[in-house]
Amino acid sequence: MLCYENLGGVEIVGTQWFAFTLILVLFLIYFPPHLKYTEYQATAHPGHSKTCECDPCAAARAGPIRSTTSEWKLAITLAWVVFIHFSFSIFITVILLSGPQNPDGSPSDRVYAWATFLGLVSTSLAFIQYAPQLRHTYRSKLVGAISIPAMAIQSPGAVLMVYTIAIKPGTNWTSWMVYAAAGILQGSLLIMCLFWKARQKRLHIDDFGNPLPDPEDGRQNESDHSEVEHERPLRLGQGGTIELPASEQEVVREEVTEAIETTPLLRGDSARSEPQSGKKKTWGDILRWR
């Protein structure tokens, strides 16, 4: 149990390192394909023959030219930097641990110096990591794509991580300094985003600065739409027939039936005609043109 407690800091740091590395790998795997490369077609020099050997004409005959975007170049470059830095750190660490140690079995002073150096480098990289995001968020005064719930979880989590690592016996201060710096920067970013979120709500804009739809405007648009539908002119179909939506056909049919049954002229004509013909007229006889 005591051994497990002593290794708790290593497990915490190793788990976080694995999670960050996995994010980088997934970022490279699922990088949008349409943002990796661009294609453009060169145009031949106007007035030159088709067999011209000048550079513009030769490039035009070569077909579309494919080039790598600056975003994909930056992603690949940073991936190689991370890989070289990781490989170099592992190589130096293995050499120092394989060398002579203190007589009591504890690591040599060179190992402690190397661990302190790595801790300072990690802390510096943490500031470099968050500085552009803090600067961009402060200047844009917008939350953007930052997840406030995620930051609200990470900031208190950094405090717990620092405390868990710091209480381990024999822990160097550089081991938890990087997480303390990251927690402070995450908390600063979270507070800034909460202020900008309140500002966005006051200005009726979303996280990217786009104006939010006004509920009153939405109701007004629905009212205008219903008025347009009510005043919509009837369309004439083939043969002069009137085309109506299915929802209105039943209403019109009931109105026509009621008008025929309540019109005295139609009832009187039907009553006078019934004794003469000896049979009741149909709807076709009543509505037929004379």
C-alpha angles and dihedrals in degrees: 000000000000090000090052091052091050090052093048093095091051091051092050094048092043093050093051092046090051092049093051092046091050090052090053092049093048090047091057094043096049098036106141108265093216089059095053101068140019129203128206134175119225117223124227121244109270114250096020123119123253091252095052113135099205118124098256093049093045091050091049091053091048091068130225115356117220120209135175118251121240091242093057092044090053092048092051092045093051091047090055091047090053092047094048092046092049093047092047092049092049092047095051092043093052091049093050094046091048092053128084116302133199118290091250091057096254120130117274124254090258090062092052090047090051091048090050090050092051091049092052091047091050092050091050091049090051090057090046090050097054100033096080092046093049091048093047094047092047094050097043094044088211133112093223116173095339113124109227094193090053092050090047088057097042097050097058088038090059090056091053092046093051091049093047093051096040095056092056111108115253095013116154115231091235089065093069100025093084091055091046090053092047091049092051092049092046091050091050090050091048093052091047092051091050090054092048090046090057089047091051091051091051092049094042094237132130129239091280098046098260115140115254119233114260113236091220091053089051092054091046091051090051090050092049090048092052091049091052091050091049093050095041110131120240119255124226116226130197115316093019095289119148116245116214132174115262091249091059100041094077092049092051091047092054092047092051091049093050092048092052094048094049099042110104093203093059093043093048092048090049093047093050093047098048098071092046097050097033091222137079116258120239127228089262091056092049096048097038116115115249 
